[in-house]
Amino acid sequence: MAKFSPLYEVPIEEADVDVRATFSVADKYDLGGPPGAFQQVTFDLHVTSPAPESQVAKLVAHAERACHAAQTFRAPVPVDLKATLNGQPLAPG
């Protein structure tokens, strides 16, 4: 948000975000059930600014579009694991 705040003429006095996710631990502990992927992610953003609400809303929307984490959760990408043991490739278990 700080990077884009000058574009929207929004001075930010304070901003913080609390990120929470829900997921099942069943697969993690071999209990059967759904995989351990997040089932929901919530970004709870708190902004203190003297700017008008409409300007802050535009800033927040822009910052969300530019957030790699939020966009990755919306459009998942392949994830690769490359592991080594003592400098040599480790075969998957």
Secondary structure by P-SEA (a helix, b strand, c coil): cccccccccccccbbbbbbbbbbbcccccccccccccccbbbbbccccccccaaaaaaaaaaaaaacaaaaaaacccbbbbbbbccccccccc
